[in-house]
């Protein structure tokens, strides 16, 4: 029979950080979302690294519809607190078409 101290240690759950998709507002574990970041220079890009890039971040789920809505309705601009340049917007759309549609 296991001791009470061993049972409480085993029964503790590991903390899983949750984030909310700025488009559909679903709350999911952070690792299941894609982070979009505005770096200190103002450039907006997809943060794919294991270490977070510095800057203002926002999260989107892997649904292509969410990416489309976030870009069309300027939800990303609001979340990142600034306008997204045309070339950055184009790069985000290309990422959504390429990477996300391969996953589905």
CNS distance restraints for C-alpha pairs under 8 A (distance, minus, plus):
assign (resid   2 and name CA) (resid   6 and name CA) 6.42 0.50 0.50
assign (resid   2 and name CA) (resid   7 and name CA) 6.70 0.50 0.50
assign (resid   3 and name CA) (resid   7 and name CA) 6.40 0.50 0.50
assign (resid   4 and name CA) (resid   8 and name CA) 6.35 0.50 0.50
assign (resid   5 and name CA) (resid   9 and name CA) 6.31 0.50 0.50
assign (resid   6 and name CA) (resid  10 and name CA) 6.24 0.50 0.50
assign (resid   7 and name CA) (resid  11 and name CA) 6.07 0.50 0.50
assign (resid   8 and name CA) (resid  12 and name CA) 6.39 0.50 0.50
assign (resid  16 and name CA) (resid  29 and name CA) 6.35 0.50 0.50
assign (resid  16 and name CA) (resid  30 and name CA) 7.70 0.50 0.50
assign (resid  17 and name CA) (resid  29 and name CA) 5.81 0.50 0.50
assign (resid  17 and name CA) (resid  30 and name CA) 5.74 0.50 0.50
assign (resid  18 and name CA) (resid  27 and name CA) 6.32 0.50 0.50
assign (resid  18 and name CA) (resid  28 and name CA) 5.41 0.50 0.50
assign (resid  18 and name CA) (resid  29 and name CA) 4.38 0.50 0.50
assign (resid  18 and name CA) (resid  30 and name CA) 5.17 0.50 0.50
assign (resid  19 and name CA) (resid  27 and name CA) 5.55 0.50 0.50
assign (resid  19 and name CA) (resid  28 and name CA) 5.72 0.50 0.50
assign (resid  19 and name CA) (resid  29 and name CA) 6.17 0.50 0.50
assign (resid  19 and name CA) (resid  30 and name CA) 5.32 0.50 0.50
assign (resid  19 and name CA) (resid  33 and name CA) 7.78 0.50 0.50
assign (resid  19 and name CA) (resid  59 and name CA) 7.03 0.50 0.50
assign (resid  20 and name CA) (resid  25 and name CA) 5.42 0.50 0.50
assign (resid  20 and name CA) (resid  26 and name CA) 5.52 0.50 0.50
assign (resid  20 and name CA) (resid  27 and name CA) 4.30 0.50 0.50
assign (resid  20 and name CA) (resid  28 and name CA) 6.33 0.50 0.50
assign (resid  20 and name CA) (resid  59 and name CA) 6.55 0.50 0.50
assign (resid  20 and name CA) (resid  60 and name CA) 7.65 0.50 0.50
assign (resid  21 and name CA) (resid  25 and name CA) 4.79 0.50 0.50
assign (resid  21 and name CA) (resid  26 and name CA) 5.55 0.50 0.50
assign (resid  21 and name CA) (resid  27 and name CA) 6.55 0.50 0.50
assign (resid  21 and name CA) (resid  28 and name CA) 7.82 0.50 0.50
assign (resid  21 and name CA) (resid  33 and name CA) 7.42 0.50 0.50
assign (resid  21 and name CA) (resid  58 and name CA) 7.73 0.50 0.50
assign (resid  21 and name CA) (resid  59 and name CA) 5.14 0.50 0.50
assign (resid  21 and name CA) (resid  60 and name CA) 4.51 0.50 0.50
assign (resid  21 and name CA) (resid  61 and name CA) 5.71 0.50 0.50
assign (resid  22 and name CA) (resid  58 and name CA) 6.87 0.50 0.50
assign (resid  22 and name CA) (resid  59 and name CA) 6.12 0.50 0.50
assign (resid  22 and name CA) (resid  60 and name CA) 6.00 0.50 0.50
assign (resid  22 and name CA) (resid  70 and name CA) 7.14 0.50 0.50
assign (resid  22 and name CA) (resid  75 and name CA) 6.56 0.50 0.50
assign (resid  22 and name CA) (resid  76 and name CA) 7.04 0.50 0.50
assign (resid  22 and name CA) (resid  79 and name CA) 7.13 0.50 0.50
assign (resid  23 and name CA) (resid  60 and name CA) 6.73 0.50 0.50
assign (resid  23 and name CA) (resid  66 and name CA) 5.30 0.50 0.50
assign (resid  23 and name CA) (resid  67 and name CA) 7.32 0.50 0.50
assign (resid  23 and name CA) (resid  69 and name CA) 6.46 0.50 0.50
assign (resid  23 and name CA) (resid  70 and name CA) 5.35 0.50 0.50
assign (resid  23 and name CA) (resid  75 and name CA) 6.60 0.50 0.50
assign (resid  24 and name CA) (resid  66 and name CA) 6.29 0.50 0.50
assign (resid  28 and name CA) (resid  32 and name CA) 6.53 0.50 0.50
assign (resid  28 and name CA) (resid  33 and name CA) 7.17 0.50 0.50
assign (resid  29 and name CA) (resid  33 and name CA) 7.19 0.50 0.50
assign (resid  32 and name CA) (resid  61 and name CA) 7.03 0.50 0.50
assign (resid  32 and name CA) (resid  62 and name CA) 7.86 0.50 0.50
assign (resid  33 and name CA) (resid  59 and name CA) 6.01 0.50 0.50
assign (resid  33 and name CA) (resid  60 and name CA) 5.60 0.50 0.50
assign (resid  33 and name CA) (resid  61 and name CA) 4.69 0.50 0.50
assign (resid  33 and name CA) (resid  62 and name CA) 6.56 0.50 0.50
assign (resid  34 and name CA) (resid  46 and name CA) 7.28 0.50 0.50
assign (resid  34 and name CA) (resid  47 and name CA) 7.26 0.50 0.50
assign (resid  34 and name CA) (resid  48 and name CA) 7.57 0.50 0.50
assign (resid  34 and name CA) (resid  59 and name CA) 5.50 0.50 0.50
assign (resid  34 and name CA) (resid  60 and name CA) 5.27 0.50 0.50
assign (resid  34 and name CA) (resid  61 and name CA) 6.10 0.50 0.50
assign (resid  34 and name CA) (resid  62 and name CA) 7.05 0.50 0.50
assign (resid  35 and name CA) (resid  46 and name CA) 6.08 0.50 0.50
assign (resid  35 and name CA) (resid  47 and name CA) 5.34 0.50 0.50
assign (resid  35 and name CA) (resid  48 and name CA) 7.40 0.50 0.50
assign (resid  35 and name CA) (resid  57 and name CA) 6.37 0.50 0.50
assign (resid  35 and name CA) (resid  58 and name CA) 5.69 0.50 0.50
assign (resid  35 and name CA) (resid  59 and name CA) 4.56 0.50 0.50
assign (resid  35 and name CA) (resid  60 and name CA) 6.56 0.50 0.50
assign (resid  36 and name CA) (resid  44 and name CA) 7.00 0.50 0.50
assign (resid  36 and name CA) (resid  45 and name CA) 5.76 0.50 0.50
assign (resid  36 and name CA) (resid  46 and name CA) 4.61 0.50 0.50
assign (resid  36 and name CA) (resid  47 and name CA) 5.69 0.50 0.50
assign (resid  36 and name CA) (resid  57 and name CA) 5.56 0.50 0.50
assign (resid  36 and name CA) (resid  58 and name CA) 5.23 0.50 0.50
assign (resid  36 and name CA) (resid  59 and name CA) 6.00 0.50 0.50
assign (resid  36 and name CA) (resid  60 and name CA) 7.57 0.50 0.50
assign (resid  37 and name CA) (resid  44 and name CA) 5.58 0.50 0.50
assign (resid  37 and name CA) (resid  45 and name CA) 5.62 0.50 0.50
assign (resid  37 and name CA) (resid  46 and name CA) 6.32 0.50 0.50
assign (resid  37 and name CA) (resid  47 and name CA) 6.29 0.50 0.50
assign (resid  37 and name CA) (resid  53 and name CA) 7.20 0.50 0.50
assign (resid  37 and name CA) (resid  54 and name CA) 7.76 0.50 0.50
assign (resid  37 and name CA) (resid  55 and name CA) 6.04 0.50 0.50
assign (resid  37 and name CA) (resid  56 and name CA) 5.50 0.50 0.50
assign (resid  37 and name CA) (resid  57 and name CA) 4.33 0.50 0.50
assign (resid  37 and name CA) (resid  58 and name CA) 6.42 0.50 0.50
assign (resid  37 and name CA) (resid  80 and name CA) 7.45 0.50 0.50
assign (resid  38 and name CA) (resid  42 and name CA) 5.60 0.50 0.50
assign (resid  38 and name CA) (resid  43 and name CA) 5.49 0.50 0.50
assign (resid  38 and name CA) (resid  44 and name CA) 4.36 0.50 0.50
assign (resid  38 and name CA) (resid  45 and name CA) 6.70 0.50 0.50
assign (resid  38 and name CA) (resid  55 and name CA) 5.43 0.50 0.50
assign (resid  38 and name CA) (resid  56 and name CA) 5.19 0.50 0.50
assign (resid  38 and name CA) (resid  57 and name CA) 6.44 0.50 0.50
assign (resid  38 and name CA) (resid  80 and name CA) 6.50 0.50 0.50
assign (resid  39 and name CA) (resid  43 and name CA) 5.58 0.50 0.50
assign (resid  39 and name CA) (resid  44 and name CA) 6.51 0.50 0.50
assign (resid  39 and name CA) (resid  53 and name CA) 7.46 0.50 0.50
assign (resid  39 and name CA) (resid  54 and name CA) 6.10 0.50 0.50
assign (resid  39 and name CA) (resid  55 and name CA) 4.37 0.50 0.50
assign (resid  39 and name CA) (resid  56 and name CA) 6.63 0.50 0.50
assign (resid  40 and name CA) (resid  54 and name CA) 7.44 0.50 0.50
assign (resid  40 and name CA) (resid  55 and name CA) 5.68 0.50 0.50
assign (resid  43 and name CA) (resid  85 and name CA) 7.81 0.50 0.50
assign (resid  43 and name CA) (resid  88 and name CA) 7.01 0.50 0.50
assign (resid  44 and name CA) (resid  84 and name CA) 6.80 0.50 0.50
assign (resid  44 and name CA) (resid  85 and name CA) 7.87 0.50 0.50
assign (resid  44 and name CA) (resid  88 and name CA) 5.70 0.50 0.50
assign (resid  45 and name CA) (resid  88 and name CA) 6.67 0.50 0.50
assign (resid  45 and name CA) (resid  91 and name CA) 7.59 0.50 0.50
assign (resid  45 and name CA) (resid  92 and name CA) 6.96 0.50 0.50
assign (resid  46 and name CA) (resid  92 and name CA) 7.15 0.50 0.50
assign (resid  47 and name CA) (resid  52 and name CA) 6.84 0.50 0.50
assign (resid  47 and name CA) (resid  53 and name CA) 6.49 0.50 0.50
assign (resid  49 and name CA) (resid  53 and name CA) 7.64 0.50 0.50
assign (resid  56 and name CA) (resid  80 and name CA) 5.94 0.50 0.50
assign (resid  57 and name CA) (resid  79 and name CA) 7.79 0.50 0.50
assign (resid  57 and name CA) (resid  80 and name CA) 6.41 0.50 0.50
assign (resid  58 and name CA) (resid  76 and name CA) 7.18 0.50 0.50
assign (resid  58 and name CA) (resid  79 and name CA) 6.11 0.50 0.50
assign (resid  58 and name CA) (resid  80 and name CA) 6.48 0.50 0.50
assign (resid  60 and name CA) (resid  66 and name CA) 6.95 0.50 0.50
assign (resid  60 and name CA) (resid  67 and name CA) 6.90 0.50 0.50
assign (resid  61 and name CA) (resid  66 and name CA) 6.88 0.50 0.50
assign (resid  61 and name CA) (resid  67 and name CA) 7.92 0.50 0.50
assign (resid  62 and name CA) (resid  66 and name CA) 7.63 0.50 0.50
assign (resid  62 and name CA) (resid  67 and name CA) 7.96 0.50 0.50
assign (resid  62 and name CA) (resid 100 and name CA) 6.16 0.50 0.50
assign (resid  63 and name CA) (resid  67 and name CA) 6.81 0.50 0.50
assign (resid  63 and name CA) (resid 100 and name CA) 7.33 0.50 0.50
assign (resid  64 and name CA) (resid  68 and name CA) 6.27 0.50 0.50
assign (resid  64 and name CA) (resid  96 and name CA) 6.31 0.50 0.50
assign (resid  64 and name CA) (resid  97 and name CA) 7.56 0.50 0.50
assign (resid  64 and name CA) (resid 100 and name CA) 6.64 0.50 0.50
assign (resid  64 and name CA) (resid 101 and name CA) 7.18 0.50 0.50
assign (resid  65 and name CA) (resid  69 and name CA) 6.14 0.50 0.50
assign (resid  66 and name CA) (resid  70 and name CA) 5.95 0.50 0.50
assign (resid  67 and name CA) (resid  71 and name CA) 6.21 0.50 0.50
assign (resid  67 and name CA) (resid  93 and name CA) 7.72 0.50 0.50
assign (resid  67 and name CA) (resid  96 and name CA) 6.70 0.50 0.50
assign (resid  68 and name CA) (resid  72 and name CA) 6.00 0.50 0.50
assign (resid  68 and name CA) (resid  93 and name CA) 7.80 0.50 0.50
assign (resid  69 and name CA) (resid  73 and name CA) 5.62 0.50 0.50
assign (resid  69 and name CA) (resid  74 and name CA) 7.81 0.50 0.50
assign (resid  69 and name CA) (resid  75 and name CA) 7.54 0.50 0.50
assign (resid  70 and name CA) (resid  74 and name CA) 5.72 0.50 0.50
assign (resid  70 and name CA) (resid  75 and name CA) 4.69 0.50 0.50
assign (resid  70 and name CA) (resid  76 and name CA) 5.53 0.50 0.50
assign (resid  71 and name CA) (resid  75 and name CA) 6.58 0.50 0.50
assign (resid  71 and name CA) (resid  76 and name CA) 6.39 0.50 0.50
assign (resid  71 and name CA) (resid  89 and name CA) 7.34 0.50 0.50
assign (resid  74 and name CA) (resid  78 and name CA) 6.48 0.50 0.50
assign (resid  75 and name CA) (resid  79 and name CA) 6.21 0.50 0.50
assign (resid  76 and name CA) (resid  80 and name CA) 5.87 0.50 0.50
assign (resid  77 and name CA) (resid  81 and name CA) 5.77 0.50 0.50
assign (resid  77 and name CA) (resid  82 and name CA) 5.22 0.50 0.50
assign (resid  77 and name CA) (resid  83 and name CA) 5.16 0.50 0.50
assign (resid  77 and name CA) (resid  84 and name CA) 6.04 0.50 0.50
assign (resid  78 and name CA) (resid  82 and name CA) 6.50 0.50 0.50
assign (resid  78 and name CA) (resid  83 and name CA) 7.93 0.50 0.50
assign (resid  84 and name CA) (resid  88 and name CA) 6.38 0.50 0.50
assign (resid  84 and name CA) (resid  89 and name CA) 6.23 0.50 0.50
assign (resid  85 and name CA) (resid  89 and name CA) 6.17 0.50 0.50
assign (resid  86 and name CA) (resid  90 and name CA) 6.14 0.50 0.50
assign (resid  87 and name CA) (resid  91 and name CA) 6.26 0.50 0.50
assign (resid  88 and name CA) (resid  92 and name CA) 6.28 0.50 0.50
assign (resid  89 and name CA) (resid  93 and name CA) 6.24 0.50 0.50
assign (resid  90 and name CA) (resid  94 and name CA) 6.19 0.50 0.50
assign (resid  91 and name CA) (resid  95 and name CA) 6.18 0.50 0.50
assign (resid  92 and name CA) (resid  96 and name CA) 6.21 0.50 0.50
assign (resid  93 and name CA) (resid  97 and name CA) 6.20 0.50 0.50
assign (resid  94 and name CA) (resid  98 and name CA) 5.96 0.50 0.50
assign (resid  95 and name CA) (resid  99 and name CA) 5.48 0.50 0.50
assign (resid  95 and name CA) (resid 100 and name CA) 7.06 0.50 0.50
assign (resid  96 and name CA) (resid 100 and name CA) 5.12 0.50 0.50
assign (resid  96 and name CA) (resid 101 and name CA) 6.94 0.50 0.50
assign (resid  97 and name CA) (resid 101 and name CA) 5.68 0.50 0.50
assign (resid  98 and name CA) (resid 102 and name CA) 6.36 0.50 0.50
assign (resid  99 and name CA) (resid 103 and name CA) 6.67 0.50 0.50
assign (resid 100 and name CA) (resid 104 and name CA) 6.70 0.50 0.50
